[in-house]
Amino acid sequence: MLTSWLAIPAVSQARWQAALDGSEDLLVVEARGEGMVGFGHLSGDLMSGLYLLAGHRRRGIGRSLVRELCALARGRGVEELRFHVLAMNSAAIAFYETMGGRPVDRISKSEDGRSWEDLVFELPTADCSDRP
């Protein structure tokens, strides 16, 4: 179960479980000898999640997952992925910008009594496979 390696609120847990329980959503997973180390989730043109275990970051795994999601989305006729990035997550923002993503909006969100701001990004599916 996802919560064994991700400490996520119950609302988020329910959303991921629903995504995994069968739909036309796409889930790409990176597994290593020790098991799953990361995954990306796509629903239509919305990349609703890209997660990596901390010890596996900065190894090209995230880039590989995004490229795979872009290729799968392109195969379904999707020209741009949309996704949200925590506005204060400068590392994620820099990562997505190197992939060809660009912020197009800023929104306020809240869950379980917590509030934060997200940047809304768009990423052309053709661009992300061509970047180093």
N, C-alpha and C positions, 0 to 999 in steps of 0.2 A: 504494500500500500504506500502511496506517496508520502503520507505523513510520517513514515518511519525515517525519512531523510530530509523532509521539509517541514519546518515548524510553521504551519499556515493556519490562519483562523478558520473556524468551522464553515463559514460562508464560502471561502475560497476552496476549502476541501470538497464541499458539495459540488461546486462548479467543475472542478477537475474530475471528480468521480463521474459526473454526468457526461463529460466530454469523452471519457474513456469507456463508458458503457455502451457505445455503439451510436454512431451517427456518421455523417459524411465528413466530419472533421478529420484533419490530418495530424498525426502525431509522429514525430521523428525522434528516435532515441539513440544516444551514444552509450554503448556499453563497453566496459573494459573488463579485465580479469576479475575485478572485485564487484562487478555488477554495473547497474546503470549509474552513469556519472553526469548525464545531462539529457535534456529533452527540449523540443520546441513544439508548439501547438498552433495550428492554423484552422480557423473557422471562416470559410469564404475568403474574404480579403483581409481578415483581422488576425494578425499574429498575436494571440492572447497570452502567450508565454514563451520565454526562453530562459531556461534555468540550467546552471552548472554548479556542481559541488565546488566549494571554494578552492580545494586543492587541485582542481583540474582547469582552472581559468588560465588564460594567457598561453594556451597551448594549441590554438587553432581549432578547438572543438566547437566553440560558439560560431565561428566563421563557417565551419563545415555544416553545422545544423541550419544556419540561416540560408546558406547556398542551396541546401537540399529542399528547404521549404519554398524558396523562390522557384526552383526548378519544378517542383510539384504544382505550385500555384500557376506558373506559366502554362503548364500542361492542361490546366483547367480553364485557361483563358483569362487569368487574373493578371493585370498589367502592373498594379501597384499593391504592395502590402501596406496596411495601416497597423500601427501599434502605439502603445503608451509607454513612456519612460518616466520614472520618478524624476522630477525636475532637478533634484539635488544630487542625482547619481551621475556625476561628471564622467566617470569611467565608462558607463553604459552609453552615455550620449556620444562620447568620442568614438567608441566602438561602432555604433550605428552610423555615424557620419563617415567613417572610413569605408563602410560597406555601401555608401551612396545614399543613405537616408538623410532626410531633412525634416526639421521641426516645422509644422504648419499651424499649430494651435497650442494653447495652454488651457488646461481645465482643472478645476478644483474637484477633489473626490473625498469621500469619507466612508469608513467601514468600522464597525464595532467601536464607535465613539472617537476614532482617530481621523484626522483630516490631513490632506497633503495635496500637492500640485503635481500634475503630470504634464509632460510635453507630449503632444500627439505628433507622431512621425509618419512620413510616407517613404516608402522604399520601392523604386521601380524594380520589378522582378528581373528585367533584362540586365540591369546594372550590377546587381549583387553577385552574379556569377562571373562577371568579367574583372572584378577587382582583386588585386593581390592579397 
